[in-house]
Amino acid sequence: MSGKNEVEEFQRRLDGLRALYGPAHDDVVACATQLAELTGEQGDIRSACRLYRELGDALREHVGPFDVRTLDAYEGVARWIARS
């Protein structure tokens, strides 16, 4: 599977999981994290940061700002910014 197709597949999977479970379900968080990582690894650092920020914002709203998943998402933003 090509990189672009893989990203598109993860996005479709993420959209489906969000529709079923909402934004804070563990499967949704795992898929969103994989999508952000894959996006960054393919060289789109700006989009990786955006995806992690969106995940962090959604988690902050649903599980609070100090939940480990929220903090991990924002750490992902910082990590990708540091790589740029």
Summary of the structure (lengths in Angstrom):
residues: 84
radius of gyration: 12.2
end to end distance: 26.1
largest distance: 36.9
contacts: 247
relative contact order: 0.14
helix: 83%
strand: 0%
